Amino acid sequence: MSLFSFPEVDAGDYRFAAPFPHIYIDNAWHQPTLDACARDVAGFQQWDGEKQFFGARQKRHCGNIAVMPASVVDIISAASTPRFIAWLEAMTGERELHCDPYLEGAGIHSIGTGGFLKIHADFNWHARLQLYRRLNLLIYLNDGWQAAWDGCIELFADPKQDPEVSLLPVMNRMLIFTTDDASFHGHRRPLACPEDVRRNSIALYYYSPIQPDSNFAKARTDSIYRTRAFERFDVPLRQRLGRLVKAVTG
């Protein structure tokens, strides 16, 4: 049994999408397996940690495949096969894609009430693999998610302006997008879901040895966060001083 349906996608729909190459596809994964993922992640306890800083709040994460539920491992394995990678390459135009066995920054993500992920462009270099990050793939596990709870994944051409794309993180929705210095995205407003509901997803990233030919200034292992108009991050004083010293000394 295949866990993925391999839908036919016009490569132009992906490559010429605004504000940057992306596509979302609903119901392409085997629904009973995703239902099992949703149940298993809801009861999962072996998190690597929980992010609590100016860019993210209430964000639990686990990239340790050894402790993940079997249902999640099945999805990750299906999204790591040669056939799946060939499907990604044909749609996106990327070449020599590799999955990440270490799940750096990837795996299971879970955000609770009041949590958010501010607008950012992701790290673009995997130091351990010595590869450039090229694609993000997000699979949402949220049955019955309501618009009133916020939590939409938003894509921006300009972080100071309104998003060009806003998608609810509903069950069996998969978002794929090219990641580079211009692929600003996030879900910036604090979640208004009930205390017993969390915004859960599986995140996978794909890499290539080919250096990007656009929207690439230098290799980075950190994310670039951007504020909206009238917004100010509560960045710790130590970090602000570090930035000031770097700016003065070059």
N, C-alpha and C positions, 0 to 999 in steps of 0.2 A: 504494500500500500504506500502510495506517495503522499507525503504530508503537504505538498505544495502543488498547485494546479498548473503552474507555468502559463499564465495567461499571455495571449498575444498582445503586445504593446507596440504602438507606432513609436519608433525611436525619436522621431521629430517632436512628438508630444513631450517627451522627456527633455531633450536637448535644448529646445527653444522655449521652455516654460519660464515664466517670470515669477519671482525676481532673479532666480538662478535655476539651473537645471534640477528638476525634481518631478516626482509623480507620486500620487497616492493610489492605492489599489485596495478595494474592499473584498473581503471574503475569499481570498486566494489561498488561505491556509486551512487545513483540515479542522473543522469547527470543534469536534469532540476533543481533539488534542489541545486546542486553545482553551476550551472550557476547563480541562484538567489543569493547564498552566495557571489559569486565573484562580482556581481553588487552591492550588499548591503555593502560589506566590502569596496569596492572602494569609496563609498560615505559616509562611516561612519565617524563621527566626535567626538564621545564621548569617546575618549581614556583615559585610566587611566594615561598615561604618555608616554614619549619617552626616551629610554635609550641612554645615551651619555657618555660612559666611555671607558676605554682601551679595554674592552672585547666586547663591542657592540656599534654601531653607527646607528643613524637614525632608531632605532627599536621602533615603536609604539606598545603598548600592551593594551589589555583590558581583564580583568578577571571578570568583573561585568556582570553577565548574565541578570540582570534586564534591562540593556540598550542595549543589543546586538540585532541585527536584528533577526526577527522571523525565517528566513531561517537558520541562524547559530544555534539558540536554537534548531531547529528541528534535526540538525545533532548531536549536543551534547547529546540530549535526546536519540536518536537512539543508540549512542555509550555508553550509560549508562544502557541499559536494561539488565536483567538477561541473556537473550539469547546471547547478544553480549559479555558479560563478560565470559560466558561459552565457547564461540568460542575462545576468547583470551586464556583462561586457557588451552584448549585442544591443541592449537597450540604451546604455549610457555612453557608449563609445570609449569607455576606459579600456586599457590594455594591461595584460599581465597582472590581473588582480589576485591578491592573496587575502585569505581570512587570517584572523589573529588568534593563535592558540592560547595566548595569554589574556585575552579579553581586557586589554588595557582601557580602562574607563568604560567598558561595555558590560554586558551581562544583564542582570535584573536591576531595574530602577523602580523605586516606589516613593511617592510623595504624598504626604498627609495634609490635613486641614491647615491652612495658613501658609503652606509651602509654595515655593515658586522656583523658577529657573530664569534668571535675567537674560536679556538679549546678549548673544555672544557668537563668536566664530571659534570653532573648536581647534585644538592643537592639530598641527599638520604633519608631525614627524614622530614616528615610533622609533625611539632610540634603540630599543632592544632588537627589533627586527631590521633596523636600518632601512625603513621603507617610508614612502610618503602616503599620508592618509588621503583617500580619494572619495569614498562613499560612506554615508551614514544610512543605516537601515533600522527603522523603528517599528515594532509590532506592538499594538496596544491591546490590553487585556481587560478592558473596562466595560462590562455588560451593564446597560442601563445608565450610562453616564449622562448627566443632565447639563444643558447649556448654562443654566443658572449657577452651576458650580465653577464656571470658568475652566481653566486648564487646557484651552486650545493651544496647539502648537502653531506658532506664528512665524512666517518667513518675511524678511525685510530686505528691500533694496537699500533703504536708508534707515538706520536705527532711530533717527530723530523724527521720522515720519510714521504714519500708520502702516501696519503690515499689509502686504499685497496678498498674502494667503493666510487664512485662519481655519484650522481644522480641529474638530472635536476629537478627543482621543478614545474613540469608541472601539468596542470589541471587534477584532479581526480587521482592523484598518492598518495597513502597512504604508509607511512613508519612506521613500528613498530619495536622497538628494546628494548632489556633489558638494563636497566640503572643501572650502578654501578660505582665503582671507576675506572674501566678500559674502560668504554664506551665513549671514546673521539670522539667528533664530532663537526661540525660547518660548516659555510660557510665563510671562512677566508678572501677572496679577496673582496675588495670594489665592489659593484654592478656597472655595466656599463650600466644599463637600462636607457631609456629616462626619463626625469623629470616627465612625466605624467604617468609613469608605476611604480608599486610597487610590491614587492615580498610578496604575502599574503598567509597566512595559518591558519588553525585551529589546535591548539595543545591541546592534552589531556594526562593526566598522571594517572597511575593506581598504587594502593598501596596495601600492604599486612601487616598483623600483624606478619608474619614470617620473622625473621631476615635472611638476605642473608648468605649463607654458603661459599661464595667466593667473592673476590674483594670488601671487606668491612672492613675498618679499624676502623671507628667510625661513629656515627650518625652526619650528617652535614646538616645544613640549608643553606649553601652557595655552589656555584659552584667552581670547581677547573679549572683554566685557565692555558693553556700551550702555550709556545712560540714555533715557528718553528726555525730551524737553521737560524742564522743571523737576527733573529727578536727580538725586545725588546719592551715590553709594556711601554707605557707612563703612568706609575703608579704614582699617586700624591705622593708628598714627605711625607705627613702625613701618608699615607698608608704604604709606604716603611719603615718609622721609626717604625710604629706599628709592622710590621713583624720582624724588627731587634730586638726590645725589647722583643718580644715573643720568638725569637730564643735564645736570651741570657739568659732570665730568665727561659725558659722552660715552 
